[in-house]
Amino acid sequence: MQKISVRAHAKINLYLNVVGKREDGYHNLETVFHSIGLHDDVIIRKQETKEITVHCEHPGVPSDASNLAYRAAERLSDAVGGIGGVSIEIKKRIPVAAGLAGGSANAAAVLHGVNELFCLGFTQEVLMRFGAELGADVPFCLHGGAAFGTGIGDQLTRLPALSDLPLLLLNPGIEISTAAVFNKLNFSLTKRENAGIIIRTHVEKGDVLGVSESLYNFLEVPVFAQYPEIAALKTELSTQAGCSGALMSGSGATLFAVMHNSKSARRSESHFKDRVSFCTTTVTSPVGVYIKD
Ligand code: ATP
């Protein structure tokens, strides 16, 4: 086999609370992740030269060693003392720096795809450990489906995936640095002790209404303070016919809405699509990375 194509699925956070700052500068979180149908395609090929190369047409995605996909291939190569040349082509659909873990999903796809293409034989557990070295969201992107995350988001407990839940995603075209958002947090506001357990129970029961009513993201506070237009967009999204709940994903700026059905999702998509830089309907996905061929 010379080539493998992997779907790298984006994630949303149905719940995200920051429970404290650690001595290493990172923050401890409680979060409920869910994979969604929106995905990049990552095509990995063996190549004659010994280098790792990355190609992506999106102007916001680096093609050098700072690309998370590059670093994932390099991590596996280092682990086995060299794998030879690899070319990585990324067909980007997931908006960049948007709270949807696009870079992390690409890294997860490379860990999974390179492991298969070069028959390296690493277990999922070891791949997730390598992933955690690259970024907090990479383990979840490998895990996929639904999970409750603690630590920096890398300690995962599997939850049953919500099946084909209709979603609408909106991004107003504001790229947000995750680090900048975390630096602005005010911990006197974090008082949501039981909320994580409540939404987790709703997901376990497959109670969509309960999930929709318990959506919460503490990072909305600093992001909405800096960008009131995102807060206004969320209010408008929440009041769409057929919307049972709306939230910002991760550190933003992407907003998502849980919709009653695909028809109401498409109707709201038409309402917003000419006014925002990114707007799409999708559904929850049971997988994070998926080998196409
Ligand atoms: P997270 O929620 O995990 O912080 P995000 O969805 O907010 O992720 P990404 O799309 O992963 O953000 O992009 C964050 C930054 O990472 C971008 O500014 C980009 O320059 C850099 N980056 C590195 N590799 C990639 C990649 N493969 N795809 C997208 N961005 C990448």
Residues whose N, C-alpha, C, O or C-beta is under 5 A from the ligand:
A	BS01	ATP	G60 V61 P62 S66 N67 L68 A69 P95 V96 A97 A98 G99 L100 A101 G102 G103 S104 N106 D137 I176 T178 G250 G252
